[in-house]
Amino acid sequence: MEQLFVIPLTNVPQRFTIELAGVAYIIVCKWNGEMPAWTLDILDEVTSQPLIVNLPLVAGVDLLAQFGHIGIPGKLLVYTDGDEFAPPTLDNLGQEANLYYLVDA
C-alpha cells in the first residue's frame, strides 16, 4: 500500500525542514526566472550538505527517479489540477499545482 503526502509549498521562496520516510531533510524552493520554473533543493538536515540542487518542478515525472543513489525512498510528483502535465506557474504553486511525496507504507 502506498501513502501520499502533500509537501506544503507556497508561491513564495521558502526553506523548511521536513521528514521523508523517517529522515529529516531541508527543502529550499525558489522561483528561477531564467528557466522560468520553480526549483527545489534538498539538503541533509544534519550537515546542511546539498543532496539535490536546482531541480525544476516538472509535472508528469518522478523527480527522484534520477537520484536513486541518494537513498530517498519513494517518489516526488508535481500535479496541477486540470492538467497533470502543466508545470507550476509563479502564481499557482501550492494552490492548483502541488508537490506530492508518494511512499510505500
N, C-alpha and C positions, 0 to 999 in steps of 0.2 A: 504494500500500500504506500502511496506517495502522499506527502503533505506539501501544501502550497502556502507560502508566506509572502506578504507584501513587504518589500523594502520601502520604508517610509521616506520617499523623496518628495521634494517640492521644487517649484520652478525658480529657486534662488540657489546660489552656490552654498554648499553645506559640507560639514565634516562631522562625523559622529562615529561612535563605537557600536558594533552590532555583533551578535553571536550567531554564527552559522554552523550547524551541526556540532555544537558544543565548544567551538573555538571562537575566541574574540578577535575581530578584525576592525580596523579603522576604514571607513568608507569616506572618500572625498569625491564629490560630484560637482562639476562646474560646466558652464557653457563655453564651448570653444567656437568663437565667432569666425575663425578662419575656415572651419570644416563645412558649414556650421552644424554643430551637433553637441548634445550633452555628452560628457565623457566621465569615466569612472576610474578612480584609483582605489586599489585595495592594498592596505598596509598591514603588516603584522602588528597586532596591538601591543605586544610586549616590547618589541625592539624598534617599532616605527619604520622598519625596513619596507620599502615598496615591493610588493609581490606582483602587482599588475598596475601599469601606468598608462593613462590617456586612452583607455578603452572606450571607443564610441558606443553609445547605447543604440544598437541596431536591432530592429524588430525582426522576428521570424527565425532567429537562430539562438542556440545555446551559447551565451557569451563566455562560459567557462570551458567549452569544448577544447579549445586550443591550449588550455593551461592545465591539463591533467597532471603535469609534473609538479604543480604547486601543492596538490593534495586537498583542495577544497571539494568535498563531495557534493553531488547534486548539480543542478542547472540554474543559471541566471537567465531569465527570459524577459524581454520587453514586449508588452502588448498594449496596443492603442485601441480603445473602444471604437467599433465600427469599421476598422481597417487593421487587421492583425499585422500587416507589413509596413504600416506607416511609422516612421521614426518619431520620437518625441520632439515637439517643437519648443522654442524658447518659452512659450506661454503655457503649454498643456501638460508638462511633466508633473506628475503627482495628482493630476485630475483625470483627464481622459487617457493619458499614457502613463503606465506604471511599470515598475521593475518588480519581478517576482522571483522568489527562490523556491525551487522545487527539489525536494529531497525524499529519499526512501525512508519510510518510518520504521 
